[in-house]
Amino acid sequence: MSLEDKAKNAVDKVSGKAKEAEGKATGDKAREAQGKAEGLVGKAKDKLADAKDAAKDVVDDLKDKLDN
């Protein structure tokens, strides 16, 4: 995962936490839910990027084995 992707995902997670906390503090259930959803999007993007990196590693390993 690129550094830029990590930063974007971290922004989603932090922003989500802030919105969730704001919603809890003000009693705004919609804002709280929006924050939770945004945080989950950031986490999902991290997991997707990790899976993509793992798949790339497997493909690279297979290519190396086929070349030898």
Sequence and secondary structure as in RCSB ss.txt:
>XXXX:A:sequence
MSLEDKAKNAVDKVSGKAKEAEGKATGDKAREAQGKAEGLVGKAKDKLADAKDAAKDVVDDLKDKLDN
>XXXX:A:secstr
  HHHHHHHHHHHHHHHHHHHHHHHHT HHHHHHHHHHHHHHHHHHHHHHHHHHHHHHHHHHHHHHH 
